[in-house]
Structure formats: structure tokens, C-alpha cells
């Protein structure tokens, strides 16, 4: 059962709605008066309002003079209810509503008990909802018959707890019970979608949730200032379920690990959440690189230097040092890197390449346009990580392939070097673009 309460200032409009006198009510005949408190019989909405206004006279600082209440039990519990049963339900709710003392986390009282049972009120039964769920609407005067103001602090919690207490007394399912059941159901939907995904993709996961038959589920993401996804929630009509409620294994940061546990035989090369998509190479079908051609190193003829006569005021020039080279080490993880498994002639080497470099390879070899994007990306990564060199063949050794050719300058930027690697991969393998066909 769901209980809602709120203190409002537009009392007359709410009373007209409760009693079926509002123009927005298409079926006023489906609204019936259940009971009233401390009011003479036969009053219309304006009469009830004027009586309440007389009670609140003198309380000029009191802005919200009416408490609106909605009480909605599950249809299965009220199928055979009569008016007396609905009135009894209201009395039970008011009793639980008034007895509560709400405290904060430190144990300090934030909302003392109210006296709704001793206040003027009108209660009506509404049978005109679209979902055909019969529910109660009540309008209560903020000031009781003793001249005391009913506390409205945390009044929504008061109504929720009162409804749960009544439901427990009657053996009904509470709102928390229903929500807990729904959370388990949504979590099972997410797990089934992960099981059905042959390859990991955040977009496929979202599409799978939003296409569940018989459900109107939507995925809402939470992003940071840079647009990176930090979390998500699933919206089911009026209900909202955060990923943390569904289970730790279904939070955004753990979704990929959960998919891997459900698909232990699959191997994923990189993270789509940061790179834009996943590069796929499985142990069963490794990507074979074309054989590298052996090139003879170019030897420049030595130039004879002319002797320079020593002069007392001018120092002799130093000898030019040989160009120093970079031997990058991508064998360890850092926050700005992502894991990539690079296949070199059937041997897989795990490296940790910069995210921005992998993004560049994604852009250069767009899987939507290029058919052989996987071997191209694999070869470019091998060049960048110095597992292969365009100048010399692979050298066998205990520590895996190495590159001693010195073909990257120490002053060359990572991105410039990555662009060269992509171009060399294109020259080595060649681009094979996809052909798009349209079917009617």
C-alpha cells in the first residue's frame, strides 16, 4: 500500500478535486464521500473550505493550510471492500499517522506527533483512475480543533510509514516489499541480457533493456563534466532503479567484468567505454600479421671533416652525438592506459597503451566503414608498442619480440608516432572498405 501526504496552500482547488467538483474530473459519479471529521453533513467543497478557514483564522503566518493525503492499496486486497471497509482503512491510517515521532540519524526529534484525527477533514473514494485502481483522497485542516498546528515536517515520510504499518497489520504487501520484488526482477532482466550478448557492447546492453517485451524500460545515464558515463539507472514508468540497487555486479564500472564471468571463453582486447568500441581477437581465430620484409639498413658514407684551426677566442665545436632513440615500456598499467592483447604470429602479448592512441586507431580504422579493421589495428598497436618494426624482422628471445632498430625519435610525440604507425599499417596490409547494400 502506498501513502502520500503534502501540505499545500491551494486548499479550495484541492477540495474541489477530492469531492469531484473540479472541471478536470470527467466522471464525478465515480467519486463518493467516505467520511468527514468535525464537519457538519451536506457541505460542498466551498462549505468545507470556509469551515477550515474559520479554524485557521488568526494564523496569518501559516501559508500551507491544508494537508492533502492519498492512500492507494493494491487492487487484490480491496476487490470486495464496501464503504465501511474503506472508512475503517482510513481510521487505521490516521491512527498510525498521528502516533509517529520522526527522528534524524543523530536521534534528534525532527517531527513530533500530529493530531489529524482531531482535525477537520473530508475523505472521498475515487474509482475513476485510468489503471482502475481504487484509492482514497483526503483533505485535512492544518490546525486541529484544539488550536494546535499539525507538524508538516517530513510529512511524506510520516504518510509512507503509516501506510506500511497498516499494511503489516493487515498482512498486506508493503511498498518496500513490492519495490524489492521489482528490483530483483529488473536485475534478472539485466543478467539475462548480458548472457545473451555474444560480444560486449554498452550500446547493445542498453538496447536490450529498452526492447524487453511487455515492459517500458528506459536507461538513463549519469555523466561527468567531460561526458564520461559514471553510472546509470533504469526507469520503469514511475519507478526508478539505480544500478547500485540492482547489485554491485551490475554497476557501470563492473558491467564488463560481469559479462566476462558469464562468457569465460571470450577474449576482449580493449574497453569500449573509453576507446569507443572493442577490438576483438579470440584465441581460436588469431589475427595473422603479414610477414615483414627484411630491409638492409641504409649506411650513409662518412664525410671527411676539415680540420679547424684553433683560435684563442673561439672554442672548437663538439662532435655530433648519434641520434638517441626511444624504447617505450608499455608492460605496466597507468590510469591513462588501457589493456590491449596484441597478436604477433599467433603469440599474444598483453600491453597497456595510451587511451588517446587507441582512440586515434579507432578513428583511423572505423569498424563501420573498414572490413579489415581488426588486423590493421592489431598491426598498428604492434608497431607502437615496439613489438614489430618496419625496418627489421622479429627477433626471437626469452622476453618476447624486441625492437632495437631505433626508428622512433626521442622527441616524437605519442600522437604523431601513432599516426605514423597507422599509415605504415595501411601500407603493409591495405584498406578494405565495406560495401553497403540497401534492401526494401
C-alpha contacts under 8 A as a table, 3 or more apart, distances in Angstrom:
res1	aa1	res2	aa2	distance
1	X	71	X	7.40
1	X	72	X	5.71
1	X	73	X	4.09
1	X	74	X	5.97
1	X	163	X	6.09
1	X	164	X	6.73
1	X	167	X	6.32
1	X	172	X	7.58
1	X	173	X	6.85
1	X	174	X	5.39
1	X	175	X	5.67
2	X	71	X	5.93
2	X	72	X	5.14
2	X	73	X	6.20
2	X	160	X	6.64
2	X	163	X	6.11
2	X	164	X	7.65
2	X	174	X	7.57
2	X	175	X	5.97
3	X	69	X	7.43
3	X	70	X	5.84
3	X	71	X	4.70
3	X	72	X	6.47
3	X	159	X	5.13
3	X	160	X	4.88
3	X	161	X	7.91
3	X	162	X	7.34
3	X	163	X	5.18
4	X	69	X	5.62
4	X	70	X	5.10
4	X	71	X	6.53
4	X	156	X	5.83
4	X	159	X	5.37
4	X	160	X	6.23
5	X	67	X	6.74
5	X	68	X	5.62
5	X	69	X	4.43
5	X	70	X	6.48
5	X	155	X	6.11
5	X	156	X	5.09
5	X	158	X	7.94
5	X	159	X	5.70
6	X	67	X	5.59
6	X	68	X	5.48
6	X	69	X	6.76
6	X	152	X	7.59
6	X	155	X	6.41
6	X	156	X	6.35
7	X	64	X	5.57
7	X	65	X	7.04
7	X	66	X	5.68
7	X	67	X	4.35
7	X	68	X	6.33
7	X	142	X	7.94
7	X	152	X	6.44
7	X	155	X	7.90
8	X	11	X	6.60
8	X	63	X	7.96
8	X	64	X	4.61
8	X	65	X	6.48
8	X	66	X	5.51
8	X	67	X	6.18
8	X	68	X	7.16
9	X	63	X	5.97
9	X	64	X	4.15
9	X	65	X	5.76
9	X	66	X	6.47
10	X	13	X	5.80
10	X	14	X	6.50
10	X	64	X	7.83
10	X	66	X	7.80
11	X	14	X	5.18
11	X	15	X	6.14
11	X	49	X	7.18
11	X	65	X	7.02
11	X	66	X	5.57
12	X	15	X	5.12
12	X	16	X	6.27
12	X	45	X	7.03
12	X	46	X	6.77
12	X	49	X	5.92
13	X	16	X	5.18
13	X	17	X	6.33
13	X	22	X	7.53
14	X	17	X	5.02
14	X	18	X	6.12
14	X	68	X	7.56
14	X	139	X	7.55
15	X	18	X	4.96
15	X	19	X	6.05
15	X	45	X	5.54
15	X	46	X	7.99
15	X	48	X	7.94
15	X	49	X	7.39
15	X	139	X	6.46
16	X	19	X	5.27
16	X	20	X	5.96
16	X	21	X	4.72
16	X	22	X	5.04
16	X	45	X	5.38
16	X	46	X	7.85
17	X	20	X	5.27
17	X	21	X	6.05
17	X	22	X	4.94
17	X	24	X	7.91
17	X	25	X	7.35
18	X	21	X	7.76
18	X	123	X	7.65
18	X	124	X	6.35
18	X	137	X	5.91
18	X	138	X	6.88
18	X	139	X	7.41
19	X	22	X	7.90
19	X	31	X	6.88
19	X	32	X	7.52
19	X	33	X	7.19
19	X	44	X	7.80
19	X	45	X	6.58
19	X	124	X	6.41
20	X	25	X	6.31
20	X	28	X	4.89
20	X	29	X	7.89
20	X	31	X	5.98
21	X	25	X	7.34
21	X	28	X	7.12
21	X	45	X	7.37
22	X	25	X	5.62
23	X	26	X	7.45
25	X	28	X	5.92
27	X	30	X	5.72
27	X	31	X	7.66
27	X	128	X	6.56
28	X	31	X	5.42
29	X	32	X	7.51
30	X	126	X	6.28
30	X	127	X	5.29
30	X	128	X	5.75
31	X	124	X	6.61
31	X	125	X	5.62
31	X	126	X	4.76
31	X	127	X	6.29
31	X	128	X	7.32
32	X	124	X	5.43
32	X	125	X	5.21
32	X	126	X	6.85
33	X	36	X	7.99
33	X	122	X	7.78
33	X	123	X	6.13
33	X	124	X	4.29
33	X	125	X	6.26
34	X	83	X	6.29
34	X	84	X	7.90
34	X	86	X	7.17
34	X	87	X	6.01
34	X	123	X	5.59
34	X	124	X	5.08
34	X	125	X	6.27
35	X	87	X	6.58
35	X	122	X	6.33
35	X	123	X	5.41
35	X	124	X	7.13
36	X	39	X	6.26
36	X	120	X	7.45
36	X	121	X	5.46
36	X	122	X	4.36
36	X	123	X	5.93
37	X	117	X	7.60
37	X	118	X	7.71
37	X	119	X	6.75
37	X	120	X	4.98
37	X	121	X	4.86
37	X	122	X	6.42
38	X	118	X	7.71
38	X	119	X	6.81
38	X	120	X	5.01
38	X	121	X	7.12
39	X	48	X	7.43
39	X	51	X	7.77
39	X	120	X	6.24
39	X	121	X	7.39
40	X	43	X	6.87
43	X	46	X	7.72
43	X	47	X	5.17
43	X	48	X	5.99
44	X	47	X	5.19
44	X	48	X	6.26
45	X	48	X	5.19
45	X	49	X	6.18
46	X	49	X	5.01
46	X	50	X	6.14
47	X	50	X	5.23
47	X	51	X	6.26
48	X	51	X	5.19
48	X	52	X	6.31
48	X	122	X	7.91
49	X	52	X	5.12
49	X	53	X	6.06
50	X	53	X	4.90
50	X	54	X	6.25
51	X	54	X	5.24
51	X	55	X	6.65
52	X	55	X	5.05
52	X	56	X	6.37
52	X	120	X	6.90
52	X	141	X	5.91
53	X	56	X	5.13
53	X	57	X	6.06
54	X	57	X	5.22
55	X	143	X	6.70
55	X	144	X	7.84
55	X	145	X	7.45
55	X	147	X	7.71
56	X	59	X	5.69
56	X	65	X	7.25
56	X	142	X	7.60
56	X	143	X	6.02
57	X	60	X	7.29
59	X	62	X	5.45
60	X	63	X	7.54
62	X	65	X	6.37
64	X	67	X	7.83
64	X	142	X	7.64
65	X	141	X	6.38
65	X	142	X	5.04
65	X	143	X	7.56
66	X	139	X	6.59
66	X	140	X	5.67
66	X	141	X	4.98
66	X	142	X	5.17
67	X	139	X	5.75
67	X	140	X	4.97
67	X	141	X	6.37
67	X	142	X	6.19
68	X	137	X	7.37
68	X	138	X	5.79
68	X	139	X	4.80
68	X	140	X	6.47
69	X	136	X	7.98
69	X	137	X	5.72
69	X	138	X	4.92
69	X	139	X	6.39
69	X	140	X	7.91
69	X	159	X	7.96
70	X	135	X	7.25
70	X	136	X	5.68
70	X	137	X	4.75
70	X	138	X	6.44
71	X	135	X	5.86
71	X	136	X	5.06
71	X	137	X	6.61
71	X	163	X	7.62
72	X	133	X	7.69
72	X	134	X	7.07
72	X	135	X	4.63
72	X	136	X	6.43
73	X	77	X	7.09
73	X	78	X	7.31
73	X	134	X	7.90
73	X	135	X	6.89
74	X	77	X	5.76
74	X	78	X	7.03
74	X	133	X	7.48
75	X	78	X	5.41
75	X	79	X	6.08
75	X	133	X	5.94
75	X	134	X	7.07
76	X	79	X	5.78
77	X	80	X	7.94
77	X	172	X	7.55
78	X	81	X	5.03
81	X	84	X	7.87
81	X	85	X	5.56
81	X	86	X	6.72
82	X	85	X	5.22
82	X	86	X	6.51
83	X	86	X	5.15
83	X	87	X	6.23
84	X	87	X	5.03
84	X	88	X	6.15
85	X	88	X	5.07
85	X	89	X	6.21
86	X	89	X	4.99
86	X	90	X	6.30
87	X	90	X	5.07
87	X	91	X	6.31
88	X	91	X	5.08
88	X	92	X	6.24
89	X	92	X	5.20
89	X	93	X	6.22
90	X	93	X	5.04
90	X	94	X	6.18
91	X	94	X	5.16
91	X	95	X	6.19
92	X	95	X	5.18
92	X	96	X	6.43
92	X	166	X	6.60
93	X	96	X	5.30
93	X	97	X	6.00
93	X	162	X	5.97
93	X	163	X	6.32
93	X	166	X	6.28
94	X	97	X	4.79
94	X	98	X	6.13
94	X	116	X	6.61
94	X	117	X	6.23
94	X	162	X	7.80
95	X	98	X	5.44
95	X	99	X	6.47
95	X	117	X	7.23
96	X	99	X	5.45
96	X	100	X	6.79
96	X	162	X	4.95
96	X	163	X	7.90
96	X	165	X	6.96
96	X	166	X	7.30
97	X	100	X	6.16
97	X	114	X	7.47
97	X	116	X	7.72
97	X	158	X	6.14
97	X	159	X	6.26
97	X	161	X	7.85
97	X	162	X	5.11
98	X	113	X	5.37
98	X	114	X	4.78
98	X	115	X	5.67
98	X	116	X	6.34
98	X	117	X	7.46
99	X	113	X	5.59
99	X	114	X	7.26
100	X	112	X	7.21
100	X	113	X	5.38
100	X	114	X	7.89
100	X	158	X	6.98
101	X	109	X	6.96
101	X	110	X	7.91
101	X	111	X	5.95
101	X	112	X	4.96
101	X	113	X	5.38
102	X	109	X	5.92
102	X	110	X	5.77
102	X	111	X	5.03
102	X	112	X	6.58
102	X	154	X	7.85
102	X	158	X	7.63
103	X	106	X	7.65
103	X	107	X	5.34
103	X	108	X	5.20
103	X	109	X	4.26
103	X	110	X	5.23
103	X	111	X	6.91
104	X	107	X	5.33
104	X	108	X	5.52
104	X	109	X	6.57
104	X	110	X	6.44
105	X	108	X	7.42
109	X	112	X	6.86
110	X	153	X	7.15
110	X	154	X	7.91
111	X	151	X	6.54
111	X	152	X	7.65
111	X	153	X	5.68
111	X	154	X	6.83
112	X	151	X	6.82
113	X	151	X	7.45
114	X	150	X	5.13
114	X	151	X	6.01
115	X	118	X	5.35
115	X	119	X	6.61
115	X	144	X	6.56
115	X	150	X	6.32
116	X	119	X	5.07
116	X	120	X	7.93
116	X	140	X	7.12
116	X	144	X	7.03
116	X	150	X	7.19
118	X	144	X	5.68
118	X	145	X	6.09
118	X	146	X	7.96
119	X	140	X	6.69
119	X	141	X	5.95
119	X	142	X	7.47
119	X	143	X	6.62
119	X	144	X	4.11
119	X	145	X	5.59
120	X	140	X	5.86
120	X	141	X	5.31
120	X	144	X	6.89
120	X	145	X	7.40
121	X	138	X	6.91
121	X	139	X	5.45
121	X	140	X	4.24
121	X	141	X	6.15
122	X	138	X	5.72
122	X	139	X	5.44
122	X	140	X	6.72
123	X	136	X	6.97
123	X	137	X	5.85
123	X	138	X	4.33
123	X	139	X	6.59
124	X	136	X	5.84
124	X	137	X	5.48
124	X	138	X	6.40
125	X	134	X	7.20
125	X	135	X	6.00
125	X	136	X	4.74
125	X	137	X	6.49
126	X	129	X	7.24
126	X	134	X	5.84
126	X	135	X	5.53
126	X	136	X	6.08
126	X	137	X	7.21
127	X	132	X	6.71
127	X	133	X	6.96
127	X	134	X	4.85
127	X	135	X	6.94
128	X	132	X	6.74
128	X	134	X	7.59
129	X	132	X	5.14
129	X	133	X	6.20
129	X	134	X	7.15
130	X	133	X	7.72
141	X	144	X	6.82
142	X	149	X	5.92
142	X	150	X	5.48
143	X	146	X	7.92
143	X	147	X	5.90
143	X	148	X	5.55
143	X	149	X	4.45
143	X	150	X	5.93
144	X	147	X	5.47
144	X	148	X	5.54
144	X	149	X	6.41
144	X	150	X	6.97
145	X	148	X	7.47
151	X	155	X	7.67
152	X	155	X	4.93
154	X	157	X	5.40
154	X	158	X	6.49
155	X	158	X	4.89
155	X	159	X	6.32
156	X	159	X	5.25
156	X	160	X	6.22
157	X	160	X	5.02
157	X	161	X	6.02
158	X	161	X	5.34
158	X	162	X	6.06
159	X	162	X	5.09
159	X	163	X	6.15
160	X	163	X	5.26
160	X	164	X	6.33
161	X	164	X	5.06
161	X	165	X	6.13
162	X	165	X	5.10
162	X	166	X	6.29
163	X	166	X	5.23
163	X	167	X	6.16
163	X	174	X	7.79
164	X	167	X	5.03
164	X	168	X	6.15
164	X	174	X	5.38
164	X	175	X	7.04
165	X	168	X	5.21
165	X	169	X	6.27
166	X	169	X	5.13
166	X	170	X	6.33
167	X	170	X	5.20
167	X	171	X	5.98
167	X	172	X	4.73
167	X	173	X	6.37
167	X	174	X	5.86
168	X	171	X	4.97
168	X	172	X	5.86
168	X	173	X	7.26
168	X	174	X	7.03
169	X	172	X	7.68
173	X	177	X	5.86
173	X	178	X	6.71
174	X	177	X	5.08
174	X	178	X	6.40
175	X	178	X	5.14
175	X	179	X	6.11
176	X	179	X	5.02
176	X	180	X	5.99
177	X	180	X	5.17
177	X	181	X	6.27
178	X	181	X	5.15
178	X	182	X	6.21
179	X	182	X	4.98
179	X	183	X	6.04
180	X	183	X	5.10
180	X	184	X	6.43
181	X	184	X	5.33
181	X	185	X	6.38
182	X	185	X	4.99
182	X	186	X	6.17
183	X	186	X	5.23
183	X	187	X	6.07
183	X	241	X	6.96
183	X	245	X	7.15
183	X	246	X	5.99
184	X	187	X	5.06
184	X	188	X	6.19
184	X	246	X	6.94
185	X	188	X	5.19
185	X	189	X	6.39
186	X	189	X	5.03
186	X	190	X	6.41
186	X	246	X	7.31
187	X	190	X	5.16
187	X	191	X	6.33
187	X	246	X	5.17
187	X	247	X	7.39
187	X	250	X	7.79
188	X	191	X	5.09
188	X	192	X	6.12
189	X	192	X	5.20
189	X	193	X	6.27
189	X	209	X	7.41
190	X	193	X	5.15
190	X	194	X	6.33
190	X	209	X	6.88
190	X	250	X	7.74
191	X	194	X	5.09
191	X	195	X	6.25
192	X	195	X	5.04
192	X	196	X	6.27
193	X	196	X	5.12
193	X	197	X	6.38
193	X	205	X	6.67
193	X	208	X	6.21
193	X	209	X	7.27
194	X	197	X	5.34
194	X	205	X	6.93
194	X	259	X	5.83
194	X	262	X	7.54
195	X	198	X	7.82
195	X	259	X	7.16
195	X	262	X	6.09
195	X	263	X	7.48
197	X	200	X	6.51
197	X	204	X	7.65
197	X	205	X	7.79
199	X	266	X	7.95
200	X	204	X	7.77
200	X	256	X	7.12
200	X	259	X	7.03
200	X	278	X	7.56
201	X	204	X	5.20
201	X	205	X	6.30
201	X	272	X	6.91
201	X	277	X	7.37
201	X	278	X	7.63
202	X	205	X	5.03
202	X	206	X	6.30
202	X	272	X	7.54
202	X	273	X	7.39
203	X	206	X	5.19
203	X	207	X	6.08
204	X	207	X	4.98
204	X	208	X	5.97
205	X	208	X	5.16
205	X	209	X	6.45
206	X	209	X	5.27
206	X	210	X	6.28
206	X	219	X	6.47
207	X	210	X	5.23
207	X	211	X	6.09
208	X	211	X	5.29
208	X	212	X	6.55
209	X	212	X	5.67
209	X	217	X	6.52
209	X	218	X	7.26
209	X	219	X	7.55
210	X	216	X	7.02
210	X	217	X	5.14
210	X	218	X	5.42
210	X	219	X	7.12
211	X	215	X	7.91
211	X	217	X	7.74
212	X	215	X	5.75
212	X	216	X	7.67
212	X	217	X	7.43
215	X	236	X	7.62
216	X	236	X	5.99
216	X	237	X	6.55
217	X	234	X	6.53
217	X	235	X	5.58
217	X	236	X	4.89
217	X	237	X	7.25
218	X	234	X	5.62
218	X	235	X	5.01
218	X	236	X	6.73
219	X	232	X	6.79
219	X	233	X	5.86
219	X	234	X	4.70
219	X	235	X	6.24
220	X	232	X	5.53
220	X	233	X	5.27
220	X	234	X	6.25
220	X	235	X	7.20
221	X	229	X	6.57
221	X	230	X	7.59
221	X	231	X	5.83
221	X	232	X	4.12
221	X	233	X	6.38
222	X	229	X	5.83
222	X	230	X	5.60
222	X	231	X	5.04
222	X	232	X	5.59
223	X	226	X	7.61
223	X	227	X	5.29
223	X	228	X	5.21
223	X	229	X	4.34
223	X	230	X	5.23
223	X	231	X	7.05
224	X	227	X	5.32
224	X	228	X	5.58
224	X	229	X	6.69
224	X	230	X	6.66
225	X	228	X	7.55
229	X	232	X	7.85
230	X	252	X	6.93
230	X	253	X	7.74
231	X	243	X	7.21
231	X	251	X	6.95
231	X	252	X	5.39
231	X	253	X	7.79
232	X	242	X	6.49
232	X	243	X	5.97
232	X	251	X	7.73
232	X	252	X	6.81
233	X	240	X	6.73
233	X	241	X	5.52
233	X	242	X	4.23
233	X	243	X	5.45
234	X	240	X	5.88
234	X	241	X	5.20
234	X	242	X	6.39
234	X	243	X	7.44
235	X	238	X	7.13
235	X	239	X	5.90
235	X	240	X	4.60
235	X	241	X	6.39
236	X	239	X	5.06
236	X	240	X	6.18
236	X	241	X	7.91
237	X	240	X	7.96
241	X	245	X	6.42
241	X	246	X	7.19
242	X	245	X	5.33
242	X	246	X	6.80
243	X	246	X	5.16
243	X	247	X	6.73
243	X	248	X	7.72
243	X	250	X	6.07
243	X	251	X	5.00
243	X	252	X	7.31
244	X	247	X	5.45
244	X	248	X	5.85
244	X	250	X	7.24
244	X	251	X	5.73
245	X	248	X	7.85
246	X	250	X	6.43
246	X	251	X	7.86
247	X	250	X	5.46
247	X	251	X	6.93
248	X	251	X	5.50
248	X	254	X	7.34
249	X	254	X	5.57
249	X	255	X	6.39
249	X	257	X	7.97
249	X	258	X	6.02
250	X	254	X	6.20
250	X	255	X	5.32
250	X	258	X	7.26
251	X	254	X	5.43
251	X	255	X	6.00
252	X	255	X	5.31
253	X	256	X	7.39
254	X	257	X	5.28
254	X	258	X	6.19
255	X	258	X	5.07
255	X	259	X	6.24
256	X	259	X	5.05
256	X	260	X	6.25
257	X	260	X	5.02
257	X	261	X	6.33
258	X	261	X	5.16
258	X	262	X	6.40
259	X	262	X	5.10
259	X	263	X	6.16
260	X	263	X	4.93
260	X	264	X	5.61
260	X	266	X	7.22
261	X	264	X	5.46
263	X	266	X	5.72
264	X	267	X	7.92
266	X	282	X	6.49
267	X	280	X	7.16
267	X	281	X	6.57
267	X	282	X	5.38
267	X	283	X	7.36
268	X	271	X	7.87
268	X	278	X	6.80
268	X	279	X	6.74
268	X	280	X	5.56
268	X	281	X	6.77
268	X	282	X	7.58
269	X	278	X	6.51
269	X	279	X	5.30
269	X	280	X	5.79
269	X	281	X	6.72
269	X	339	X	6.76
269	X	340	X	4.83
269	X	341	X	5.28
269	X	342	X	7.96
270	X	275	X	7.32
270	X	277	X	7.85
270	X	278	X	5.34
270	X	279	X	5.95
270	X	338	X	6.57
270	X	339	X	5.70
270	X	340	X	5.36
270	X	341	X	7.88
271	X	274	X	6.00
271	X	275	X	6.03
271	X	276	X	7.75
271	X	277	X	6.94
271	X	278	X	5.84
271	X	338	X	7.11
271	X	339	X	7.71
272	X	275	X	5.04
272	X	276	X	4.73
272	X	277	X	3.97
272	X	278	X	4.91
273	X	276	X	5.96
273	X	277	X	7.17
274	X	355	X	7.13
275	X	278	X	7.39
275	X	355	X	6.55
275	X	356	X	7.92
275	X	358	X	6.17
275	X	359	X	5.13
275	X	362	X	7.20
276	X	359	X	7.04
276	X	362	X	7.23
277	X	362	X	7.71
279	X	374	X	6.43
279	X	377	X	7.94
280	X	374	X	6.99
281	X	285	X	7.01
281	X	286	X	5.99
281	X	287	X	6.68
281	X	374	X	7.76
282	X	285	X	5.51
282	X	286	X	5.97
283	X	286	X	5.61
286	X	343	X	6.75
286	X	346	X	6.13
287	X	343	X	6.33
287	X	345	X	7.91
287	X	346	X	7.45
287	X	374	X	7.61
287	X	375	X	6.01
287	X	378	X	7.81
288	X	343	X	7.31
288	X	344	X	7.04
288	X	345	X	5.64
288	X	346	X	6.72
288	X	375	X	7.36
289	X	343	X	7.94
289	X	344	X	6.53
289	X	345	X	6.15
289	X	375	X	6.95
289	X	379	X	6.86
290	X	428	X	7.74
290	X	429	X	7.34
292	X	390	X	7.04
292	X	392	X	7.75
292	X	393	X	5.99
293	X	390	X	7.75
293	X	391	X	7.89
293	X	392	X	7.55
293	X	393	X	7.00
294	X	391	X	6.88
294	X	392	X	5.71
294	X	393	X	6.06
295	X	391	X	5.83
295	X	392	X	6.39
296	X	391	X	7.98
297	X	391	X	7.60
308	X	316	X	7.62
310	X	314	X	7.61
310	X	315	X	7.64
310	X	316	X	6.99
311	X	314	X	5.52
311	X	315	X	7.25
312	X	315	X	7.52
323	X	409	X	7.60
324	X	406	X	7.88
324	X	409	X	6.86
324	X	410	X	6.33
325	X	406	X	5.17
325	X	407	X	7.18
325	X	408	X	5.96
325	X	409	X	5.07
325	X	410	X	5.09
326	X	406	X	6.87
326	X	408	X	5.99
326	X	409	X	6.15
326	X	410	X	4.99
327	X	386	X	7.44
327	X	403	X	7.77
327	X	406	X	7.68
328	X	385	X	6.85
328	X	386	X	7.27
329	X	332	X	7.63
329	X	385	X	7.61
330	X	333	X	7.66
330	X	351	X	5.52
330	X	352	X	5.19
330	X	353	X	6.21
330	X	385	X	6.57
331	X	350	X	7.41
331	X	351	X	5.30
331	X	352	X	6.09
332	X	351	X	7.33
332	X	352	X	6.17
333	X	337	X	6.21
333	X	338	X	7.28
333	X	339	X	7.71
333	X	352	X	5.69
334	X	337	X	5.40
334	X	352	X	7.90
335	X	338	X	7.99
336	X	354	X	5.86
336	X	355	X	6.04
337	X	352	X	5.55
337	X	353	X	5.16
337	X	354	X	4.25
337	X	355	X	5.18
338	X	352	X	5.19
338	X	353	X	5.67
338	X	354	X	6.39
338	X	355	X	5.97
339	X	350	X	6.94
339	X	351	X	5.92
339	X	352	X	4.64
339	X	353	X	6.71
340	X	350	X	5.82
340	X	351	X	5.34
340	X	352	X	5.97
340	X	353	X	6.89
341	X	348	X	6.07
341	X	349	X	5.50
341	X	350	X	4.40
341	X	351	X	6.23
342	X	348	X	5.43
342	X	349	X	5.15
342	X	350	X	6.26
342	X	351	X	7.30
342	X	378	X	5.92
342	X	381	X	6.99
342	X	382	X	6.46
343	X	346	X	5.85
343	X	347	X	5.51
343	X	348	X	4.37
343	X	349	X	6.36
343	X	378	X	6.87
344	X	347	X	5.17
344	X	348	X	6.23
344	X	349	X	7.55
344	X	382	X	7.62
344	X	387	X	7.87
351	X	385	X	7.49
353	X	357	X	7.06
353	X	358	X	7.11
353	X	385	X	7.55
354	X	357	X	5.33
354	X	358	X	6.56
355	X	358	X	5.20
355	X	359	X	6.19
356	X	359	X	4.97
356	X	360	X	6.23
356	X	415	X	7.82
357	X	360	X	5.06
357	X	361	X	6.42
357	X	414	X	7.44
357	X	415	X	6.38
357	X	418	X	6.27
358	X	361	X	5.06
358	X	362	X	6.19
359	X	362	X	4.92
359	X	363	X	6.32
360	X	363	X	5.12
360	X	364	X	6.14
360	X	415	X	7.95
360	X	418	X	7.60
360	X	419	X	7.71
361	X	364	X	4.98
361	X	365	X	5.90
361	X	377	X	6.25
361	X	380	X	7.65
361	X	418	X	7.87
361	X	422	X	6.85
362	X	365	X	5.32
362	X	366	X	5.63
362	X	367	X	7.76
362	X	377	X	7.79
363	X	366	X	5.46
364	X	422	X	7.23
365	X	369	X	7.83
365	X	370	X	6.21
365	X	373	X	5.23
365	X	376	X	7.17
365	X	377	X	6.89
366	X	369	X	5.53
366	X	370	X	5.78
366	X	373	X	6.72
367	X	370	X	5.24
367	X	371	X	6.56
367	X	372	X	7.96
367	X	373	X	5.64
368	X	371	X	7.74
368	X	434	X	7.66
369	X	433	X	5.75
369	X	434	X	5.44
370	X	373	X	5.51
370	X	431	X	6.87
370	X	432	X	5.80
370	X	433	X	4.33
370	X	434	X	5.45
371	X	431	X	7.96
371	X	432	X	5.58
371	X	433	X	5.45
371	X	434	X	5.21
372	X	375	X	5.99
372	X	376	X	6.46
372	X	431	X	6.96
372	X	432	X	5.95
372	X	433	X	7.72
373	X	376	X	5.19
373	X	377	X	5.98
374	X	377	X	5.25
374	X	378	X	6.03
375	X	378	X	4.91
375	X	379	X	6.01
376	X	379	X	5.25
376	X	380	X	6.17
376	X	422	X	7.71
376	X	425	X	5.81
376	X	426	X	6.83
376	X	429	X	6.98
377	X	380	X	5.12
377	X	381	X	6.08
377	X	422	X	7.70
377	X	425	X	7.87
378	X	381	X	5.21
378	X	382	X	6.21
379	X	382	X	4.96
379	X	383	X	6.27
379	X	425	X	5.91
380	X	383	X	5.13
380	X	384	X	6.18
380	X	418	X	7.65
380	X	421	X	5.09
380	X	422	X	5.23
380	X	424	X	7.51
380	X	425	X	5.50
381	X	384	X	5.02
381	X	385	X	6.03
381	X	421	X	7.65
382	X	385	X	5.26
382	X	386	X	6.11
382	X	387	X	4.99
382	X	388	X	5.54
383	X	386	X	5.15
383	X	387	X	6.10
383	X	388	X	5.08
383	X	389	X	5.93
383	X	390	X	7.73
383	X	421	X	5.87
384	X	387	X	7.65
384	X	417	X	7.38
384	X	418	X	6.34
384	X	421	X	6.21
385	X	388	X	7.76
386	X	389	X	6.44
386	X	402	X	6.57
386	X	403	X	5.53
387	X	394	X	7.70
387	X	401	X	5.40
387	X	402	X	5.69
387	X	403	X	6.46
388	X	393	X	7.27
388	X	394	X	6.23
388	X	401	X	7.24
388	X	402	X	7.29
388	X	403	X	6.59
389	X	392	X	5.70
389	X	393	X	6.82
389	X	394	X	7.57
389	X	403	X	6.33
389	X	405	X	7.32
389	X	407	X	7.88
390	X	393	X	7.64
390	X	424	X	7.86
391	X	405	X	6.93
391	X	407	X	7.81
392	X	405	X	6.89
394	X	401	X	5.83
394	X	402	X	6.98
394	X	403	X	7.69
395	X	401	X	5.63
395	X	402	X	6.27
395	X	403	X	7.82
396	X	400	X	6.47
396	X	401	X	5.93
396	X	402	X	7.97
397	X	400	X	5.44
397	X	401	X	6.67
403	X	406	X	7.41
406	X	409	X	7.36
408	X	412	X	7.02
408	X	417	X	7.53
409	X	412	X	5.40
412	X	416	X	6.65
412	X	417	X	6.42
413	X	416	X	5.23
413	X	417	X	6.11
414	X	417	X	5.13
414	X	418	X	6.01
415	X	418	X	4.90
415	X	419	X	6.18
416	X	419	X	5.16
416	X	420	X	6.42
417	X	420	X	5.09
417	X	421	X	6.26
418	X	421	X	4.95
418	X	422	X	6.22
419	X	422	X	5.08
419	X	423	X	6.25
420	X	423	X	5.07
420	X	424	X	6.12
421	X	424	X	5.14
421	X	425	X	6.14
422	X	425	X	5.10
422	X	426	X	6.30
423	X	426	X	5.06
423	X	427	X	6.27
424	X	427	X	5.00
424	X	428	X	6.05
425	X	428	X	5.05
425	X	429	X	6.06
425	X	430	X	7.46
426	X	429	X	5.44
426	X	430	X	4.68
426	X	431	X	6.14
427	X	430	X	5.57
